[in-house]
Amino acid sequence: MLATEATDLVPVLQTAIGPVVMVSGVGLLLLTMTNRLGRVVDRSRSLAREVREATSDKKAPIQAQLRILKQRAELIRRAIACASFCVLFAAILVISLFVTALVDVDIPWLVATPSILRLACLIASMVYFIRDVNKALVAARIDVGEDWED
């Protein structure tokens, strides 16, 4: 049986607010992550120029920094991918809510699956993001050296 009145959809709209708000929040996280990725890429390009011009005894520390930046770029890429999938699953969840309401069927897995997947992707994204922050601190300690401890 199909939902026949717009008022039948009001509870669905109320339920859909949560995932839609989450999309907005994750959008801000994505903005932060893409900015971090841009900084990593810019720093990598700068160090790549330096390593080409450096003498052989100066190359090792620069190459160490480049290795860390490569690891950071990969972590940020994964965080961005997971956050993007979170948004995708939130959109699928909203669509699922409306479809189940419009056709008046109760299919719990159709609502639960994208909801669980979006939260799992958000968690994974945050784990990768935290790992990137920790890598950045390791790189800063290496770069600054003993002065960092004071």
Buried (B, 14 or more C-beta within 10 A) or exposed (E): EEBEEEEEBEEBBEBBEEBEEBBEEBEEBBEBBEEBBEBBEEBBEEBEEBBEEBEEEEBEBBBBBBEBBEBBBBBBBBBBBBBBBBBBBBBBBBEBBBBBBBEEEEEEEBBEBBBEBBBBBBEBBBBBBEBBEEBBEEBEEEEEEEEEEE
